[in-house]
Amino acid sequence: MRHFSCDICGDSIHDEHYVVKIELFAAFDPDELHETDFDADHLAMITEEVAAIESGQVEAPRESGVQRLRFDLCEGCRGRFLDDPLGRDALGRVNYSEN
């Protein structure tokens, strides 16, 4: 038998559990091409970018491919996740002193 624990609260899940799957990828709208996009020398631009990365002048871009995440949730955390899936409420709870 497999053991599951909630990825939010860490409690062991003995009964029914829930799975959240998130897929994150870069948005691209091919309808937004402009005439200048066709005039640029893209091969030269790529060559320059690679040379700058190899020489250390610029940092290599972060991977922008598809990322798939999977989380197991208990009943209680499922409800809290559905109420605030992006965690916006948690960000608003920070209280700063008036110094």
N, C-alpha and C positions, 0 to 999 in steps of 0.2 A: 504494500500500500504506500502511495506517495504521501509525503508530508508537505503541507502548504502552510505558509505564514503570510500574513498581510504585509504587503510592501509599504503601507503607510504607517500603521501602528505597531507592527511587528508581532502581534498576537498570533498564536497558532490557530489555524482554521480547521475545525473538526467536521463541520457540517457543510452546507452549501457555501460555495465561494463564487466570486465574480471575477471576470477577466476584463481588463481594459487594454485595448490595443490602440496604439497611436502611430500614425504614419506621417513623417515630416519630410517635406521635399520643397525644393525651390520652385517658386511660381514663375511661369513663363507664358507670356501672351504673344504668340506669333503675329497677331493682328496689329501689333504696335511697331512694326518695322517702318523705318523712314528711308527716304532716298539716300541719305548720307550713310546708312548702314551698308549699302551696296558699293559705295565709292571707296571705303576704307580698305587698306591692305591688311587683312586679318592675319595672314601668315607672318608678316613683318612684326605686327603687334605681339603675337605669341612668342616669336623669337626674342624680342626685346624683353618681354616679361620673364621668360625662362632665364635669360642672361642675368637680369637683375636679381632674381631669386638665388641663382647659383653664386653670385658674387656677394650676397648678403646685404645688398642695398635695400631690399624689401623682404618682408616675411611671406612665406608661401601661403596661399589662401587656404582657408579651412575646407575640409571636405564638404561638398554641397550635394552629395548624392542622397538617395533615399535612406532615411533612418527609420527603422521599425522598433518600437518599444512595446513591451508587454508587462503588465502588472497584475498580481493577484490581490484581490481585496476581500475583506470580511464584510458582513452585512452592514455594520455601522459605518465603516469607511466608504462603502458604496454609496450610501445616502449622502454623506458629506461631500463626496466627489461629485455626485450629480447636482448638488446644490451650488457648487462653486468649482467647476472643472479646471479653471485656469488659476485658481488660488488667489483671486483678486482680493477677497476678504482678508486673507492673511497678510497681504501687503499693507492694507489700510489700518492694521491694528498697532502699528508702531507708534508709541507715544514718546515724544521728545520733551525734555525738561525745558523750561523757559529761562535759559541762561543769558 
